Amino acid sequence: MDTAFRIRSQLERIECAMSKSANTECGTFSHKAEFPLRSSPVNPIPAPAKIPNAAHSDDFIADLQTLTKTQLRTKYKAEESCHKNMLSRVKAKGAVVHPEFKKFDSFLSIMGPMPQKGMTVDRIDNTDPEYARHKVRWADKATQNSNKSDSLIYICSKTGQTYSTAQLAKQQGVSLSAIRKRRPNGWSDDEIIAGNRFHSGSVSPALMSQGYIPAPSVKNLHANFIAFSVSSLWGYPQLDFPAGIYTAKQRHRICNPTMDDHRFSQDARYYQHERQYGDGEHIPATKGELIRSLLEDGDGHLVAGLEDDGDERHFVRVVTRNPHFYFPNLPQHLREIVRDHDREWVEKMEQRFHKLEVQSAVEAKAAATLKDQLGDQM
C-alpha cells in the first residue's frame, strides 16, 4: 500500500512538472525561470538562460515505479552524488533544502535524470539559498560560473571608473566570494572598491547573525584574552579578533608566526574569516544530529549500529579542544550538552566571558564619565 501510494505521488509530481513546462508541438521541456536573474542591481544584465531538462523517458518513469531506493542510487550514481553534495551545503554554507528534496527518490523524480554528463545542481537565483522546485536546475560548469555574480560591476562615484569582482579580488588579495558578499551586507560601491567601510568604528563588513562584535583592541601586549587585529596575510583581509579567545602567547603566534606556528596561525585566520566575512562560527554536528541526518537521507546503512543514546563525548572533545572556538557563539542547547560531559570547561568559559563583559561595561562607563567631564570644562 505504501509503495503504491509513493509511486502514485511521484507520477503526479512528474505529470504536474510536465504539464507546466512541456512544449506541446515537439514534446520537449522549455522551462522559463519565474523571475529574472540580475547580475547588477544598478545595471541589470540578463543571466544565461536555463539549460532545459530533457523530457522524462518511459524507462526513467519505469525506474521510479519499480526500483527500490538502493537500486535508484546505484543506477543514478551521478545524480545521487549531486544530491549528497547539495545536502552537505546545509551545514557547510547555510543552504536551505526544501523537504521534498531531502530524500533522493523524491529529488530524482522532480529533477529528472542529468541531461548531460558532468552537470550539477545549480540555484537559478544565486542570492536565494533554498534548493526547491522551480528554484534549481541541472547546469554545466560554464553556466554555473556565469551565475556566480562574477559579472557584477562596481562604479566609483568620483571617477566613474568601473571594476569587476575578479579585478577587486586580485587587487585586495581576497576571494571572489568575499567581494560578492559585500553589497548584500550593505557596502556601497565606493566602499567595495576601497576595501573597507567608511563609517566610524570597525572597517569590517556587516557581521553574521551569531552575535560576533569585535571589542576595541588593547595596547597591553602581555594581557590575555584581549581583542586584537591582524593585517592581511595569505590571501586573508584584515581580521578583527574578539576578546576572550587567545592568550598573549597564542596571540603572538598568530601575529608573528614562525614555521612552527604556521598551521596554528592559518587555522586562527580561517575561523575568524568565517566569523567576520563568511557563514559564521563553524559548529560541528553532534552524534544525534549526524544519525538523524543520515536516516532522513536514506543512508541508514551508514549508521552501522550507532544509536542516538545521548553519548556526545566526541562532539564535546571537538569543541573543548579547539583553541579557535568562540564560546559565546555556542547555542544554549549545545552548551548544555557540553556541560553534561565537561562542566568545568563550560563554567570556566562562562566566568571568562562574564568577567570580560563586566570589564567592558566598567570601561564604557568610565569613558562616558570622562567625556562628560571634558564637555563641562569646555
Secondary structure by P-SEA (a helix, b strand, c coil): caaaaaaaaaaaaaaaaaaaccccccccccccccbbbbccccbbbbcccccccccccaaaaaaaacccaaaaaaaaaaaaaaaaaaaaaccccccccccccccaaaaaaaacccccccccccccccccccccccccccccaaaaaaaccccbbbbcccccccccaaaaaaaacccaaaaaacccccccaaaaaacccccccccccccccccccccccccccccccccccccccccccbbbbbcccccaaaaaaaacccccaaaaaaaaaaaaaaacccccccccccaaaaaaaaaaaccccccccccccccaaaaaaaaaaccccccccccaaaaaaaaaccaaaaaaaaaaaaaaaaaaaaaaaaaaaaaaaaaaac
